[in-house]
Amino acid sequence: MAKEKKKSIALVAHNAKKHKLLEWAKENKTSLADYHIIGTSNTSALLNNVLDLGVRSFGHGPNGGDIKLAAKILEGEVDGIVFFIDVENPHGHEHDIQTLIRTAVLNNVPIALNQKTADYLVSEAEM
């Protein structure tokens, strides 16, 4: 019997929300161990330094990382996304963020934009 492929989840957070994502990841470390985890460069570095989750980096968000993640969705490499966005401050790469969200929606990839949805996402066995 073939071993089932590990699901892939992307963890992303704007600078003002990185501490929230880190706290959330600490609380969900056991569940996250069931996933192949990818993340933007700064977020993955933070998670790896503090929690040693083995997060694979794919690029800095404002320098095309959000677009790279959208491409990974289109290539079928992402099963879910946790993106703690900062809605209180403008971002120079807002169009990239919207492209990422739109790509996830159009490809039926669950995307959690807040903690409650992220909790639900990693608790679902059938993500």
Secondary structure, DSSP 8 states (H G I E B T S, - for coil): ------EEEEEEE-GGGHHHHHHHHHHTHHHHTTEEEEE-HHHHHHHHHHH----EE---GGGTHHHHHHHHHHTT--SEEEEE---SS--TTHHHHHHHHHHHHHTT--EE-SHHHHHHHHH-TT-
